[in-house]
Structures are given as C-alpha cells and as structure tokens.
Amino acid sequence: MDNSEVLDDDTRKVSKILVIDDQESARALLKRRLSIYGYEVLAAANWEQATEMLSQNSMDVVFLNMFIGGVSSYEFLTNLKENENYKSIPVIMISSDSDIELIVRCIEAGAEDYLTKPLNQTLLKARLSNCVAKKEAYDKEIAYLAKIEQGQKQIVAQEKMASLGVLVNSISQELKNPLNFVINFAEVSAEVCEELTKKIESDKNGISADFYAFLSDQLGKFRSNVSKISEYGKNADKIIRFMLDQSNTSAGQKSPGNINKIISQTITMLLATYKTNGITKLPTIDTVLDGAIPHIPISIQSFSKAIYNILDNAVFSVINKFEDISTGKVIVKTENTPETVEISIYDNGSGIKDEIKSKIFNPFFTTKTEGTGPGLGLSSASEIISEHNGSITVESTAGEYAEFVVSVKK
C-alpha cells in the first residue's frame, strides 16, 4: 500500500515523515526508500535537530533510532509523548535484535511499532501505512470534535440570543412609557423656555441690565439642556423601537422588502446608537443606492440586523484607525443585477489581515478588545444572509480598506 492508498480520495495530502538517526548512511537509505513510496521525508542526525524540525513542521510519523550517539532514545520518546503538540504522532522505533528489553519499555512509553535492522521493505511499507492511517484517523477525530464544539457553542449562543430577545422585549416595553414622558416633558419645557424668553424681552426695561443678562444666560443654558434631553430621548426611542422590532419578528417570516429603505433606516439607527453611547465623532456614511432595485422577499428585521452588524464593524474600524475622523470613509452601495441584489459596504479603516480572513465569520471570533462584544456580529450576519438564499464575501488589505459584498437572489 502506497501513501495515496492510505488517504481518502478528497484529502490526497502527502504525509510528512521525520527520520531520526545519527548514522548518515542509514538515515539517507531510509529517507530514499520512504521518498520512493511517495512520502515527504525530513531527516535529523540528533535530538536537537529533531526538536527543531518538529516545532516547524506538522509530522505524521516519526522513525526514531533506538540509540543516538550511543545514548538511549527512551527519554526523548517519553518527552515527545508527554508534549501536547506531539503526543499524537506515531513513533516507529528502529532497533537491533539485542534491544528487546528497551523495545518493550519504548512500546510501554507510547511507541506504536518497531522495526529491526536491516529493514525489511515489505514490513516497512506495511507498518508505516498503518501508522499513517492511525494519524489520519486521529486528525479527523480532532477535526470532528472541533466542529461539534463549535456547533455546541453556536447552539448555546442562539439559546442565549433567544432568551435575550424575550428580555429585550420586556425591558423595552417597560422603558417606552417613561421615555415618552421624558420626550413630551422636554418639548413642554422647550415651550416654557420660549414663553419665558418672550416675557423677559417684553419686560426688560423694567429690570436691571445685570439681572436681564443673568436671566438670558440661564435661559440659554436651560434651552440647550432641554434640546439635548429631547435629542437623546428621541435617539433612545428609536433604539427601543428597533429592539422591539428585532425581538418580535421571526427570522423565518418573509415579506416584500425595500432594500434601499432598510439600509437608510439601519444607518440612522446605527448612528443614533453610537450617539446615545456618547460617541459623537463619527464618519459620514455615504450611500449610492440603485433606485431600480425591486422589492424582494426578506425578513426585514433580521436582514436589517445583518446589515447593521456589518456597518457597525465598518464604523468601528474607521473610528479605531483615524484620530481625524473626517478622513474616514464608509460607503454603502446597492446594485440591481439580472438575478441578484448586490450590497457593498466599504470602509477605509484598519482592514483585515490575510491570516484571519478565513476566521472572521466564525462564531465568537473577534479582533476587538475584551468586553466590546462576544464576536457574533459577522457570524450572525453570515447566517442571516445564508437564510435569505444569499452570500457574503470580503475583500481587504490590512491597514487600508475592507469591502463586504452581500449578494441576495431575487
């Protein structure tokens, strides 16, 4: 059985073998044989070289001579099997007939097999194939367990989000009435302020100049405070209405939706949320919206959530990069194509490093500082877009820009 026969048809990776032997001729001979069988082979003359090669390569099998420099390899083997990074690598001991006692100790320490010198070619191929298959089975098991763990985390996250939806709905309903009073009384206070201003102006000749200046100054401050209360109250009301919509609408309920309108409303909501949180230095979000886009069947609230999450990342990236926020750009474009609706969200913020591009849609993955979010924004967006028979892709250069493109079939 050669190397390709051991592997599944969809894998076809070349297994990597490490040969550790202090005899150059024996090392070269074994390396040559294994290369002929189709394996990638590295060779080390001592334990130091072997340790370095193991740290730099993902090995599938190790051939370890029983003695290196006249010293038993038993301790090196035990260290290998105690190391979390290497303990799963099958080790085949190479020995002479006189090493039986030591062979037993090595097998007990975790070595998978042994071969005696001179090496029999048939046994070499058979035992190596067995070890390669064992390593592949282990790697697949680890990959499956990782997928199961990721799935369990996602289920937990979804359950938390469902519970959070109920909680948000309850809290939002409780907040609406007192918030309405705040907004209404702010408007009444603004009217009182205007009446007082008119009264002072009409009677200013009957009061001293100092008292007139004092009243005018205090009314100016009062008018400014009332205006801020009204503004932030209305922003909070928008957020609560948005949260109620999110919690009251199922992702499966779809109806004809106006993509351009959803985007415009989502931008307003996002900026209001930032301002309510005290972040007032925000980039301008420019829009280039294609008026020819027809209404398409979507879950309006969940789709808005997906766009919100992508936009939130774009704005955060720009804020994080620029001290002078006026140099930051966020641009949202929509385009009607023959079969799809395309939504592009571009920002000239921090960008995305190549090594993490494949991870950004994974649940709980985040590059933000701890406490700023659970890392579910892009994962949730990707899931929502997928539920809408769509796709999401990203192009980015670290330090320069990022552009997310959402494509939804009509």
C-alpha positions in Angstrom: 0.0 0.0 0.0 1.5 3.3 -1.0 0.9 6.7 0.6 -2.0 7.7 -1.7 -3.9 4.4 -0.9 -4.0 5.3 2.7 -5.7 8.6 2.2 -9.3 9.4 1.4 -10.0 10.5 -2.2 -10.9 14.0 -1.1 -7.8 14.5 1.0 -4.8 13.4 -1.1 -2.3 15.2 1.1 1.3 13.9 1.2 2.2 12.6 4.6 5.3 14.0 6.2 7.8 11.7 7.9 10.7 12.5 10.2 13.7 10.1 10.3 15.9 10.5 13.4 19.2 8.5 13.1 22.8 9.5 13.9 24.2 7.2 11.2 24.3 9.2 7.9 24.2 6.1 5.6 21.2 4.6 7.4 19.5 7.9 7.5 20.0 8.5 3.8 18.9 5.0 2.9 15.6 5.2 4.9 14.9 8.7 3.5 15.4 7.5 0.0 13.1 4.5 0.4 10.3 6.5 2.0 10.6 9.2 -0.7 10.1 6.4 -3.4 6.9 5.4 -1.6 5.6 8.9 -2.1 6.1 10.5 1.3 7.7 13.8 2.2 10.7 13.0 4.3 12.8 15.1 6.7 15.9 13.7 8.5 17.7 14.7 11.7 21.1 13.5 13.0 20.4 14.3 16.7 17.6 15.2 19.1 18.2 18.9 18.8 17.7 18.9 15.1 14.7 16.7 15.5 13.1 19.0 18.1 13.6 22.0 15.8 12.0 20.1 12.8 9.1 19.1 14.9 8.4 22.6 16.0 8.5 23.9 12.4 6.5 21.1 10.7 3.4 19.0 11.2 4.7 15.5 11.2 2.6 12.4 10.6 5.1 9.7 11.6 8.5 9.6 13.3 11.2 6.9 12.8 13.4 7.0 15.9 16.6 5.0 16.1 16.9 3.3 19.5 20.3 4.9 20.2 21.5 8.3 19.2 25.2 9.0 19.8 25.4 5.8 21.9 22.6 7.1 24.3 19.2 5.5 24.6 16.3 7.4 22.8 13.9 6.4 25.6 14.0 9.8 27.3 13.4 11.7 24.0 10.5 9.4 23.3 8.8 10.0 26.7 9.3 13.7 26.3 7.7 13.5 22.9 4.7 11.6 24.2 4.2 14.0 27.2 4.1 17.0 24.9 0.6 18.0 23.9 1.8 19.1 20.4 3.5 15.9 19.6 1.9 13.1 21.6 -0.4 12.0 18.8 2.4 11.5 16.3 3.0 7.7 15.8 6.6 6.7 16.6 8.3 3.7 15.0 11.4 2.6 16.8 14.4 1.2 14.8 16.5 -1.3 16.7 18.8 -4.2 16.6 18.0 -7.7 17.9 19.8 -7.0 21.1 17.5 -4.2 22.1 14.4 -6.3 23.0 14.2 -5.1 26.6 14.4 -1.5 25.6 11.9 -2.0 22.8 9.4 -3.2 25.4 10.0 -0.1 27.5 9.5 2.1 24.5 6.3 0.4 23.5 5.0 0.9 27.0 6.1 4.5 26.8 3.9 5.1 23.7 5.8 3.9 20.7 3.4 2.5 18.1 5.7 -0.1 16.5 9.3 -1.1 15.9 11.5 -2.5 13.1 14.8 -4.3 13.4 17.8 -3.7 11.2 18.3 -4.5 8.4 14.9 -3.1 7.5 12.6 -5.4 5.6 11.0 -3.4 2.8 7.6 -5.2 3.0 7.3 -4.7 6.8 8.5 -1.1 6.4 5.7 -0.2 4.0 3.0 -2.1 5.9 3.8 -0.7 9.4 4.3 2.8 8.0 1.0 2.7 6.2 -0.7 1.5 9.4 0.8 4.4 11.4 -0.1 7.0 8.7 -3.7 5.7 8.7 -3.8 5.9 12.5 -2.6 9.5 12.5 -5.1 10.5 9.8 -7.9 8.9 11.9 -6.8 10.9 14.9 -6.6 14.1 12.9 -10.1 13.6 11.5 -11.5 12.8 15.0 -10.0 16.1 16.4 -11.5 18.0 13.4 -14.9 16.4 14.0 -14.7 17.2 17.8 -13.8 20.8 17.0 -16.8 21.1 14.7 -19.1 19.6 17.4 -17.7 22.0 19.9 -18.2 24.9 17.6 -21.8 23.7 16.9 -22.5 23.4 20.6 -21.2 27.0 21.2 -23.4 28.2 18.4 -26.4 26.4 19.9 -25.7 28.0 23.3 -25.3 31.4 21.7 -28.6 31.0 19.8 -30.3 30.0 23.1 -28.8 33.0 24.8 -29.9 35.2 22.0 -33.5 33.8 22.1 -33.6 34.4 25.9 -32.1 37.9 25.3 -34.9 38.6 22.8 -37.5 37.9 25.4 -35.7 40.0 28.0 -35.2 42.9 25.5 -38.8 42.8 24.6 -39.9 43.0 28.2 -37.4 45.7 29.2 -38.1 47.8 26.0 -41.9 47.7 26.8 -41.2 48.9 30.3 -38.9 51.7 29.1 -41.3 53.1 26.4 -43.8 54.8 28.7 -41.2 56.7 31.0 -39.2 57.6 27.9 -42.3 59.0 26.2 -42.8 61.2 29.3 -39.2 62.4 29.1 -39.6 63.4 25.4 -43.0 65.0 26.0 -41.9 67.0 29.0 -38.7 68.1 27.1 -41.0 69.5 24.4 -43.2 71.2 27.0 -40.1 72.6 28.8 -38.9 74.0 25.4 -42.2 75.8 25.0 -42.0 77.2 28.6 -38.5 78.3 27.8 -39.7 80.2 24.7 -42.5 81.8 26.7 -40.1 83.0 29.4 -37.8 84.4 26.8 -40.6 86.4 25.3 -41.7 87.6 28.8 -38.2 88.7 29.7 -37.8 90.5 26.4 -41.1 92.4 26.9 -40.2 93.4 30.5 -36.5 94.0 30.1 -36.9 97.8 30.5 -38.4 97.2 34.0 -35.4 95.1 35.3 -31.8 95.9 35.8 -29.2 95.2 33.0 -27.4 92.7 35.2 -30.5 90.8 36.1 -31.5 90.7 32.5 -28.1 89.4 31.5 -28.3 86.7 34.2 -31.8 85.6 33.2 -30.8 85.5 29.5 -27.7 83.4 30.3 -29.6 80.9 32.4 -32.4 80.6 29.9 -29.8 79.9 27.2 -28.3 77.1 29.3 -31.8 75.8 30.1 -32.8 75.8 26.4 -29.5 73.9 25.5 -30.1 71.3 28.2 -33.8 70.8 27.1 -32.7 70.4 23.5 -30.1 67.7 24.4 -32.7 65.9 26.6 -35.1 65.8 23.7 -32.5 64.7 21.1 -31.1 61.9 23.2 -34.6 60.8 24.3 -35.7 60.5 20.7 -32.5 58.6 19.9 -33.2 56.2 22.7 -36.8 55.8 21.5 -35.5 54.9 18.0 -33.2 52.2 19.6 -36.1 50.8 21.7 -38.4 50.6 18.7 -35.6 48.9 16.7 -35.0 46.4 19.5 -38.7 45.7 19.8 -38.9 45.0 16.0 -35.9 42.6 16.3 -37.4 40.7 19.2 -41.0 40.5 17.9 -40.2 39.3 14.4 -39.2 35.7 13.5 -36.3 35.3 11.1 -38.5 32.9 9.0 -41.2 35.4 8.4 -40.5 37.0 5.0 -42.4 39.7 3.1 -41.6 42.0 0.2 -39.0 44.4 1.4 -37.4 47.6 0.1 -33.6 47.1 0.4 -32.8 50.8 0.0 -35.2 51.8 2.7 -33.9 49.1 5.1 -30.3 50.4 4.5 -31.3 54.0 5.1 -33.2 53.2 8.3 -30.4 50.9 9.6 -27.8 53.7 9.1 -30.0 56.1 11.0 -30.3 53.5 13.8 -26.6 52.8 14.0 -25.6 56.4 14.2 -28.3 57.1 16.8 -26.9 54.1 18.9 -23.4 55.5 18.8 -24.5 59.0 19.8 -26.6 57.7 22.6 -23.5 55.8 23.9 -21.7 59.2 23.9 -19.7 58.7 20.7 -20.3 61.8 18.6 -17.2 61.8 16.4 -18.5 59.6 13.6 -17.6 59.1 10.0 -20.1 60.2 7.4 -21.8 57.2 5.8 -22.3 57.9 2.1 -24.9 56.0 0.1 -25.2 55.2 -3.6 -28.5 53.4 -3.9 -29.8 51.9 -7.1 -33.5 53.0 -7.5 -34.2 50.1 -9.9 -34.0 47.5 -7.1 -37.4 45.8 -6.8 -38.9 44.6 -3.5 -37.7 41.2 -2.7 -39.0 38.6 -0.1 -37.0 39.0 3.1 -37.3 39.0 6.8 -37.0 42.8 7.2 -35.8 42.8 10.8 -33.3 40.0 10.6 -31.9 41.4 7.3 -31.6 44.8 8.9 -29.7 43.2 11.8 -27.2 41.6 9.3 -26.6 45.0 7.6 -26.3 46.7 11.0 -23.6 44.2 12.1 -21.5 44.7 9.0 -21.9 48.5 9.2 -21.1 48.5 12.9 -17.8 46.8 12.1 -17.0 49.3 9.3 -17.7 52.3 11.6 -15.7 50.8 14.4 -12.8 50.1 12.1 -12.7 53.7 10.9 -13.0 55.2 14.4 -10.2 52.8 15.6 -7.9 54.0 12.8 -8.3 57.7 12.4 -7.8 60.5 15.0 -9.2 62.9 12.5 -12.5 61.2 11.8 -13.2 63.4 8.8 -10.6 61.4 6.8 -12.6 58.2 7.4 -15.0 56.8 4.8 -17.9 54.4 4.9 -19.7 53.9 1.6 -22.8 51.8 1.1 -23.8 50.9 -2.5 -26.7 48.9 -3.9 -27.0 47.5 -7.4 -29.7 45.7 -9.2 -28.3 42.8 -11.3 -30.3 40.4 -13.6 -30.5 37.7 -10.9 -29.4 39.3 -7.6 -29.4 42.4 -5.5 -25.8 43.4 -4.5 -25.0 45.4 -1.4 -21.4 46.7 -1.0 -20.2 48.1 2.4 -16.8 49.8 2.0 -14.6 51.4 4.7 -11.1 52.8 4.7 -10.4 51.7 8.2 -8.0 49.2 9.7 -8.7 46.4 7.1 -8.4 42.7 7.8 -5.1 40.7 7.9 -4.8 37.8 5.4 -4.2 35.3 8.2 -7.6 35.9 9.8 -9.8 36.4 6.8 -11.0 32.8 6.9 -12.0 33.2 10.6 -14.0 36.4 10.6 -17.3 34.7 10.0 -16.7 32.1 12.8 -18.8 32.4 15.9 -17.0 34.1 18.9 -14.1 35.2 16.7 -13.3 38.9 17.3 -10.3 41.3 17.0 -11.9 43.8 19.3 -10.8 44.3 22.9 -12.3 42.1 25.6 -15.7 43.3 26.7 -16.6 45.1 23.4 -18.6 42.2 22.1 -18.9 38.4 22.0 -17.7 38.0 18.4 -21.1 37.1 17.0 -21.7 40.1 14.7 -20.3 38.8 11.4 -21.2 35.2 12.2 -24.8 36.2 12.7 -24.8 38.3 9.6 -23.4 35.4 7.5 -26.1 33.1 8.9 -28.9 35.6 8.2 -27.7 36.2 4.6 -27.5 32.5 4.0 -31.1 32.0 5.3 -32.1 34.6 2.6 -30.5 32.4 -0.2 -27.6 34.8 -0.4 -23.9 35.0 0.2 -21.4 37.4 1.7 -17.8 37.9 0.7 -15.0 40.2 1.7 -12.0 41.9 0.1 -9.5 43.7 2.2 -5.9 45.0 2.5 -4.7 45.3 6.1 -4.3 48.9 7.1 -6.1 50.2 4.0 -9.6 49.1 3.5 -12.3 46.4 3.8 -15.3 45.8 1.5 -18.1 43.4 2.3 -20.4 42.4 -0.6 -23.8 40.9 0.2 -25.5 39.2 -2.8 -29.1 38.1 -2.4 -31.1 36.3 -5.1 -34.4 37.9 -6.1 
